[in-house]
Protein backbone atom coordinates (compact mmCIF):
# COMPACT_ATOMS: atom_id res chain seq x y z
CA UNK A 1 0.00 0.00 0.00
CA UNK A 2 2.80 2.43 0.89
CA UNK A 3 4.60 1.67 -2.37
CA UNK A 4 1.40 2.12 -4.35
CA UNK A 5 0.70 5.48 -2.71
CA UNK A 6 4.24 6.69 -3.43
CA UNK A 7 3.93 5.63 -7.07
CA UNK A 8 0.52 7.26 -7.26
CA UNK A 9 1.92 10.48 -5.85
CA UNK A 10 4.70 10.51 -8.43
CA UNK A 11 2.19 9.94 -11.22
CA UNK A 12 0.05 12.76 -9.88
CA UNK A 13 2.97 15.20 -9.95
CA UNK A 14 3.61 14.24 -13.55
CA UNK A 15 -0.07 14.58 -14.47
CA UNK A 16 -0.33 10.91 -15.47
CA UNK A 17 -3.39 8.71 -15.17
CA UNK A 18 -5.66 11.36 -13.71
CA UNK A 19 -9.21 10.07 -13.05
CA UNK A 20 -11.58 12.27 -15.04
CA UNK A 21 -14.94 13.84 -14.15
CA UNK A 22 -16.43 13.76 -17.63
CA UNK A 23 -20.20 13.46 -17.23
CA UNK A 24 -20.78 11.19 -20.21
CA UNK A 25 -18.06 8.75 -19.15
CA UNK A 26 -19.29 8.66 -15.54
CA UNK A 27 -22.82 7.83 -16.69
CA UNK A 28 -21.54 5.24 -19.16
CA UNK A 29 -19.49 3.60 -16.39
CA UNK A 30 -22.52 3.40 -14.08
CA UNK A 31 -24.66 1.88 -16.85
CA UNK A 32 -21.97 -0.61 -17.77
CA UNK A 33 -21.42 -1.69 -14.15
CA UNK A 34 -25.13 -2.19 -13.45
CA UNK A 35 -26.40 -3.28 -16.86
CA UNK A 36 -29.19 -0.70 -16.38
CA UNK A 37 -30.02 2.40 -18.39
CA UNK A 38 -33.04 4.25 -16.95
CA UNK A 39 -32.37 7.08 -14.43
CA UNK A 40 -35.95 8.27 -14.16
CA UNK A 41 -36.15 12.05 -14.47
CA UNK A 42 -33.03 14.09 -15.22
CA UNK A 43 -33.31 16.36 -12.20
CA UNK A 44 -30.00 15.07 -10.87
CA UNK A 45 -27.95 16.37 -13.81
CA UNK A 46 -27.73 20.04 -12.77
CA UNK A 47 -26.58 19.23 -9.20
CA UNK A 48 -24.11 16.67 -10.56
CA UNK A 49 -22.66 19.18 -13.02
CA UNK A 50 -22.29 21.77 -10.25
CA UNK A 51 -20.51 19.20 -8.10
CA UNK A 52 -18.19 18.02 -10.87
CA UNK A 53 -17.30 21.62 -11.74
CA UNK A 54 -16.41 22.24 -8.09
CA UNK A 55 -14.17 19.15 -8.11
CA UNK A 56 -12.35 20.39 -11.20
CA UNK A 57 -12.22 24.14 -10.62
CA UNK A 58 -12.02 24.70 -6.87
CA UNK A 59 -11.20 21.63 -4.79
CA UNK A 60 -7.56 21.19 -5.91
CA UNK A 61 -7.85 17.41 -5.58
CA UNK A 62 -4.77 15.23 -5.56
CA UNK A 63 -4.77 11.89 -7.36
CA UNK A 64 -6.16 9.87 -4.45
CA UNK A 65 -8.90 12.45 -3.93
CA UNK A 66 -9.83 12.40 -7.60
CA UNK A 67 -10.00 8.63 -7.56
CA UNK A 68 -12.09 8.44 -4.37
CA UNK A 69 -14.57 11.10 -5.51
CA UNK A 70 -14.86 9.71 -9.02
CA UNK A 71 -15.66 6.27 -7.61
CA UNK A 72 -18.20 7.82 -5.22
CA UNK A 73 -19.88 9.65 -8.12
CA UNK A 74 -20.18 6.47 -10.16
CA UNK A 75 -21.52 4.64 -7.10
CA UNK A 76 -24.18 7.34 -6.62
CA UNK A 77 -25.23 6.98 -10.26
CA UNK A 78 -25.40 3.20 -9.84
CA UNK A 79 -27.70 3.64 -6.85
CA UNK A 80 -29.98 5.90 -8.87
CA UNK A 81 -30.18 3.32 -11.66
CA UNK A 82 -30.89 0.50 -9.22
CA UNK A 83 -33.57 2.48 -7.38
CA UNK A 84 -35.49 3.17 -10.60
CA UNK A 85 -35.14 -0.45 -11.70
CA UNK A 86 -36.36 -1.79 -8.37
CA UNK A 87 -39.30 0.65 -8.22
CA UNK A 88 -40.36 -0.47 -11.71
CA UNK A 89 -40.24 -4.12 -10.64
CA UNK A 90 -41.57 -3.64 -7.11
CA UNK A 91 -44.26 -0.92 -6.94
CA UNK A 92 -44.68 -1.60 -3.22
CA UNK A 93 -41.39 0.24 -2.56
CA UNK A 94 -42.81 3.62 -3.61
CA UNK A 95 -46.03 2.89 -1.71
CA UNK A 96 -44.27 2.04 1.57
CA UNK A 97 -45.10 4.55 4.33
CA UNK A 98 -42.37 6.17 6.42
CA UNK A 99 -44.26 6.39 9.70
CA UNK A 100 -43.14 8.51 12.68
CA UNK A 101 -39.45 8.51 11.76
CA UNK A 102 -36.92 9.54 14.40
CA UNK A 103 -34.22 12.00 13.35
CA UNK A 104 -31.18 13.18 15.32
CA UNK A 105 -29.53 16.46 14.42
CA UNK A 106 -27.51 19.31 15.86
CA UNK A 107 -24.17 20.89 15.18
CA UNK A 108 -21.34 18.47 14.49
CA UNK A 109 -19.50 17.09 17.52
CA UNK A 110 -22.48 17.62 19.85
CA UNK A 111 -23.05 13.94 20.64
CA UNK A 112 -25.19 13.05 17.62
CA UNK A 113 -23.11 9.96 16.82
CA UNK A 114 -23.12 8.68 20.43
CA UNK A 115 -26.87 9.21 20.66
CA UNK A 116 -27.47 7.60 17.26
CA UNK A 117 -25.55 4.47 18.20
CA UNK A 118 -27.26 4.22 21.56
CA UNK A 119 -30.73 4.57 20.07
CA UNK A 120 -29.89 2.02 17.40
CA UNK A 121 -29.94 -0.52 20.25
CA UNK A 122 -33.74 -0.16 20.39
CA UNK A 123 -35.20 -3.20 18.56
CA UNK A 124 -38.10 -1.24 17.04
CA UNK A 125 -35.86 1.41 15.45
CA UNK A 126 -34.31 0.77 12.04
CA UNK A 127 -31.07 2.66 11.38
CA UNK A 128 -28.94 3.06 8.27
CA UNK A 129 -25.93 0.76 8.40
CA UNK A 130 -22.47 1.56 7.03
CA UNK A 131 -22.98 -1.22 4.49
CA UNK A 132 -26.19 0.43 3.26
CA UNK A 133 -24.66 3.92 3.38
CA UNK A 134 -22.22 2.85 0.66
CA UNK A 135 -24.76 0.75 -1.26
CA UNK A 136 -28.37 1.61 -0.31
CA UNK A 137 -29.79 -0.60 -3.08
CA UNK A 138 -29.24 -4.32 -3.60
CA UNK A 139 -26.51 -4.93 -6.15
CA UNK A 140 -27.77 -8.35 -7.22
CA UNK A 141 -31.20 -9.93 -7.42
CA UNK A 142 -34.21 -7.56 -6.93
CA UNK A 143 -35.25 -9.10 -3.60
CA UNK A 144 -35.31 -7.53 -0.13
CA UNK A 145 -32.69 -9.82 1.43
CA UNK A 146 -30.32 -11.86 -0.71
CA UNK A 147 -27.55 -13.43 1.45
CA UNK A 148 -25.01 -13.32 -1.38
CA UNK A 149 -25.71 -9.66 -2.06
CA UNK A 150 -25.60 -8.84 1.65
CA UNK A 151 -22.19 -10.51 1.95
CA UNK A 152 -20.89 -8.72 -1.16
CA UNK A 153 -21.95 -5.31 0.11
CA UNK A 154 -20.47 -6.02 3.53
CA UNK A 155 -17.10 -6.97 2.01
CA UNK A 156 -17.03 -3.59 0.26
CA UNK A 157 -17.79 -1.81 3.54
CA UNK A 158 -15.10 -3.77 5.41
CA UNK A 159 -12.54 -2.82 2.78
CA UNK A 160 -13.57 0.83 3.14
CA UNK A 161 -13.15 0.57 6.91
CA UNK A 162 -9.68 -0.98 6.55
CA UNK A 163 -8.66 1.72 4.08
CA UNK A 164 -9.79 4.48 6.45
CA UNK A 165 -7.97 2.90 9.39
CA UNK A 166 -4.76 2.75 7.34
CA UNK A 167 -4.89 6.07 5.51
CA UNK A 168 -5.94 8.26 8.45
CA UNK A 169 -5.79 6.77 11.98
CA UNK A 170 -6.39 10.27 13.50
CA UNK A 171 -9.63 10.65 11.51
CA UNK A 172 -10.71 7.19 12.61
CA UNK A 173 -10.16 8.28 16.23
CA UNK A 174 -12.33 11.36 15.68
CA UNK A 175 -15.19 9.63 13.85
CA UNK A 176 -14.81 5.87 13.35
CA UNK A 177 -16.49 4.51 10.23
CA UNK A 178 -17.11 0.85 11.06
CA UNK A 179 -18.74 -1.55 8.62
CA UNK A 180 -20.99 -3.07 11.28
CA UNK A 181 -22.05 0.20 12.95
CA UNK A 182 -24.84 2.69 12.22
CA UNK A 183 -24.00 5.46 9.76
CA UNK A 184 -25.48 8.87 9.10
CA UNK A 185 -27.90 9.98 6.43
CA UNK A 186 -25.43 12.36 4.77
CA UNK A 187 -24.47 9.38 2.60
CA UNK A 188 -28.02 9.34 1.24
CA UNK A 189 -27.69 12.99 0.23
CA UNK A 190 -24.57 12.08 -1.75
CA UNK A 191 -26.90 10.21 -4.12
CA UNK A 192 -28.74 13.50 -4.80
CA UNK A 193 -25.45 15.35 -5.56
CA UNK A 194 -26.57 18.05 -3.12
CA UNK A 195 -23.81 16.92 -0.80
CA UNK A 196 -23.22 18.63 2.55
CA UNK A 197 -20.25 16.31 3.09
CA UNK A 198 -18.36 17.78 0.12
CA UNK A 199 -19.30 21.28 1.22
CA UNK A 200 -17.89 20.64 4.72
CA UNK A 201 -14.68 18.80 3.84
CA UNK A 202 -13.46 20.77 0.79
CA UNK A 203 -13.04 24.43 -0.07
CA UNK A 204 -15.62 24.75 -2.86
CA UNK A 205 -17.14 28.22 -2.34
CA UNK A 206 -19.33 28.35 -5.44
CA UNK A 207 -20.85 24.95 -4.67
CA UNK A 208 -21.27 25.95 -1.00
CA UNK A 209 -23.25 29.03 -2.01
CA UNK A 210 -25.29 27.16 -4.61
CA UNK A 211 -26.51 24.31 -2.37
CA UNK A 212 -27.83 26.88 0.12
CA UNK A 213 -29.61 28.97 -2.50
CA UNK A 214 -31.60 26.19 -4.16
CA UNK A 215 -34.94 24.70 -3.13
CA UNK A 216 -34.03 22.00 -0.58
CA UNK A 217 -37.22 20.00 -1.00
CA UNK A 218 -36.23 17.94 -4.11
CA UNK A 219 -33.15 16.33 -2.46
CA UNK A 220 -35.16 15.62 0.70
CA UNK A 221 -37.95 14.01 -1.34
CA UNK A 222 -35.35 11.81 -3.05
CA UNK A 223 -33.84 10.84 0.30
CA UNK A 224 -37.34 9.80 1.38
CA UNK A 225 -37.44 7.45 -1.62
CA UNK A 226 -34.14 5.95 -0.51
CA UNK A 227 -35.51 5.48 3.01
CA UNK A 228 -38.53 3.68 1.52
CA UNK A 229 -36.06 1.40 -0.29
CA UNK A 230 -34.22 0.72 2.98
CA UNK A 231 -37.49 -0.08 4.79
CA UNK A 232 -38.45 -2.47 2.00
CA UNK A 233 -35.22 -4.35 2.67
CA UNK A 234 -35.57 -4.26 6.47
CA UNK A 235 -38.76 -2.86 8.00
CA UNK A 236 -38.98 -0.81 11.19
CA UNK A 237 -39.41 2.71 12.46
CA UNK A 238 -36.69 4.67 10.69
CA UNK A 239 -33.91 6.20 12.80
CA UNK A 240 -31.92 8.80 10.86
CA UNK A 241 -29.10 11.08 11.83
CA UNK A 242 -27.02 13.84 10.32
CA UNK A 243 -26.00 17.28 11.61
CA UNK A 244 -26.99 18.65 8.21
CA UNK A 245 -30.70 18.23 8.99
CA UNK A 246 -30.28 21.18 11.37
CA UNK A 247 -29.98 23.54 8.38
CA UNK A 248 -33.35 22.49 6.96
CA UNK A 249 -35.60 21.53 9.85
CA UNK A 250 -38.57 23.13 8.10
CA UNK A 251 -38.04 21.01 4.95
CA UNK A 252 -37.44 17.88 7.02
CA UNK A 253 -40.80 18.36 8.75
CA UNK A 254 -42.54 19.14 5.46
CA UNK A 255 -41.32 15.90 3.83
CA UNK A 256 -41.76 13.85 7.04
CA UNK A 257 -44.68 15.63 8.76
CA UNK A 258 -45.00 13.13 11.64
CA UNK A 259 -41.25 13.02 12.36
CA UNK A 260 -39.90 13.39 15.91
CA UNK A 261 -36.56 15.21 16.03
CA UNK A 262 -33.86 15.20 18.70
CA UNK A 263 -31.85 18.43 18.59
CA UNK A 264 -28.44 18.26 20.32
CA UNK A 265 -26.42 21.20 21.66
CA UNK A 266 -22.89 21.87 22.91
CA UNK A 267 -20.57 24.81 23.61
CA UNK A 268 -19.47 26.27 20.21
CA UNK A 269 -16.01 26.86 21.66
CA UNK A 270 -15.66 23.07 21.65
CA UNK A 271 -17.55 22.06 18.53
CA UNK A 272 -15.92 24.54 16.13
CA UNK A 273 -12.29 23.42 16.67
CA UNK A 274 -13.32 19.76 17.00
CA UNK A 275 -15.12 19.73 13.65
CA UNK A 276 -12.38 21.86 12.07
CA UNK A 277 -9.89 19.20 13.09
CA UNK A 278 -12.08 16.48 11.62
CA UNK A 279 -12.44 18.39 8.34
CA UNK A 280 -8.69 19.06 8.19
CA UNK A 281 -8.04 15.31 8.31
CA UNK A 282 -10.83 14.57 5.82
CA UNK A 283 -9.67 17.28 3.43
CA UNK A 284 -6.09 16.00 3.50
CA UNK A 285 -7.33 12.65 2.20
CA UNK A 286 -8.79 14.39 -0.85
CA UNK A 287 -7.11 17.71 -1.57
CA UNK A 288 -3.73 19.40 -1.76
CA UNK A 289 -5.24 22.49 -0.11
CA UNK A 290 -5.98 22.18 3.60
CA UNK A 291 -4.89 25.43 5.26
CA UNK A 292 -5.96 25.38 8.96
CA UNK A 293 -7.02 29.01 9.27
CA UNK A 294 -9.19 28.79 6.14
CA UNK A 295 -10.78 25.58 7.45
CA UNK A 296 -11.51 27.15 10.83
CA UNK A 297 -13.19 30.21 9.30
CA UNK A 298 -15.21 28.11 6.87
CA UNK A 299 -16.36 25.69 9.55
CA UNK A 300 -17.28 28.45 12.01
CA UNK A 301 -19.39 30.27 9.43
CA UNK A 302 -21.12 27.11 8.20
CA UNK A 303 -21.96 25.99 11.74
CA UNK A 304 -23.18 29.42 12.82
CA UNK A 305 -25.30 29.76 9.70
CA UNK A 306 -26.76 26.31 10.37
CA UNK A 307 -27.66 27.38 13.91
CA UNK A 308 -29.31 30.57 12.64
CA UNK A 309 -31.40 28.58 10.14
CA UNK A 310 -32.40 26.16 12.89
CA UNK A 311 -33.61 29.00 15.12
CA UNK A 312 -35.76 30.38 12.30
CA UNK A 313 -37.24 26.94 11.57
CA UNK A 314 -37.84 26.13 15.25
CA UNK A 315 -39.98 29.23 15.65
CA UNK A 316 -42.45 27.77 13.14
CA UNK A 317 -42.18 24.07 14.01
CA UNK A 318 -45.20 22.09 15.25
CA UNK A 319 -45.48 21.82 19.01
CA UNK A 320 -43.96 18.61 20.34
CA UNK A 321 -41.94 17.84 17.21
CA UNK A 322 -38.51 18.52 18.73
CA UNK A 323 -36.67 17.60 21.92
CA UNK A 324 -33.49 19.40 23.01
CA UNK A 325 -30.62 17.32 24.43
CA UNK A 326 -27.45 18.92 25.79
CA UNK A 327 -24.07 17.25 25.34
CA UNK A 328 -22.96 17.69 28.94
CA UNK A 329 -26.08 15.94 30.22
CA UNK A 330 -25.72 13.15 27.65
CA UNK A 331 -22.12 12.47 28.73
CA UNK A 332 -22.88 12.74 32.46
CA UNK A 333 -26.04 10.62 32.51
CA UNK A 334 -26.59 8.85 29.16
CA UNK A 335 -29.25 6.46 30.46
CA UNK A 336 -31.13 9.29 32.15
CA UNK A 337 -31.22 11.27 28.90
CA UNK A 338 -32.28 8.16 27.05
CA UNK A 339 -35.27 7.83 29.39
CA UNK A 340 -36.33 11.36 28.36
CA UNK A 341 -35.86 10.45 24.72
CA UNK A 342 -37.79 7.18 25.07
CA UNK A 343 -40.71 9.04 26.63
CA UNK A 344 -40.60 11.67 23.87
CA UNK A 345 -40.74 9.03 21.14
CA UNK A 346 -43.15 6.75 23.03
CA UNK A 347 -40.71 3.86 22.86
CA UNK A 348 -40.76 0.82 25.14
CA UNK A 349 -37.82 0.60 27.55
CA UNK A 350 -37.53 -3.14 27.25
CA UNK A 351 -34.88 -5.11 29.18
CA UNK A 352 -33.43 -6.11 25.80
CA UNK A 353 -32.95 -2.49 24.73
CA UNK A 354 -31.52 -1.39 28.09
CA UNK A 355 -29.11 -4.32 28.07
CA UNK A 356 -27.91 -3.50 24.57
CA UNK A 357 -27.35 0.15 25.52
CA UNK A 358 -25.43 -0.73 28.67
CA UNK A 359 -23.21 -3.09 26.68
CA UNK A 360 -22.62 -0.41 24.04
CA UNK A 361 -21.64 2.14 26.70
CA UNK A 362 -19.21 -0.26 28.39
CA UNK A 363 -17.76 -1.37 25.05
CA UNK A 364 -17.32 2.13 23.63
CA UNK A 365 -15.53 4.32 26.17
CA UNK A 366 -14.49 7.83 25.25
CA UNK A 367 -11.18 7.88 23.30
CA UNK A 368 -11.62 4.22 22.29
CA UNK A 369 -9.56 4.80 19.12
CA UNK A 370 -7.24 7.47 20.55
CA UNK A 371 -7.45 10.95 22.03
CA UNK A 372 -8.65 13.73 19.75
CA UNK A 373 -6.66 16.88 20.56
CA UNK A 374 -7.71 20.25 19.17
CA UNK A 375 -7.97 23.94 20.06
CA UNK A 376 -9.32 27.17 18.61
CA UNK A 377 -5.81 28.58 18.16
CA UNK A 378 -4.93 25.66 15.86
CA UNK A 379 -7.35 27.20 13.35
CA UNK A 380 -6.62 30.88 13.86
CA UNK A 381 -9.73 31.49 15.97
CA UNK A 382 -10.26 33.24 19.30
CA UNK A 383 -12.86 32.37 21.94
CA UNK A 384 -14.27 35.90 21.89
CA UNK A 385 -15.10 35.85 18.18
CA UNK A 386 -16.70 32.42 18.47
CA UNK A 387 -18.82 33.69 21.38
CA UNK A 388 -19.88 36.72 19.33
CA UNK A 389 -20.81 34.68 16.25
CA UNK A 390 -22.81 32.11 18.26
CA UNK A 391 -24.36 34.53 20.78
CA UNK A 392 -27.87 34.09 19.37
CA UNK A 393 -27.56 30.30 19.25
CA UNK A 394 -26.18 30.04 22.79
CA UNK A 395 -28.95 32.23 24.23
CA UNK A 396 -31.77 30.58 22.26
CA UNK A 397 -30.88 27.06 23.41
CA UNK A 398 -29.34 27.93 26.82
CA UNK A 399 -25.99 26.36 25.96
CA UNK A 400 -23.47 26.57 28.83
CA UNK A 401 -19.73 27.01 28.42
CA UNK A 402 -17.59 23.95 29.07
CA UNK A 403 -14.54 24.24 31.33
Secondary structure, DSSP 8 states (H G I E B T S, - for coil): -HHHHHHHHHHHHHT-S-----HHHHHHHHHHHHS----SSSTHHHHHHHHHHHHHHTS-B-HHHHHHHHHHHHHHHHHHHHHHHHHHH-THHHH----S-EEEEESTTSSHHHHHHHHTTSTTEEE-BHHHHH--S-SSSSSS--HHHHHHHHHHHHHHHHHHHHH-HHHHHHS---TTSB--THHHHHTTT--HHHHHHS--HHHHHHHHHS-SHHHHHHHHHHHHHHHHHS-SEEEEE-GGGGGGHHHHHHHSTT-EEEEEE--HHHHHHHHHHHHHHHHHHHBS---HHHHHHHHHHHHHHHHHHHHHHHHTS-TTSEEEEEHHHHHH-HHHHHHHHHHHHT----HHHHHHHHHHHHHS-TTTT------GGGGT--HHHHHHHTHHHHHHHT-----
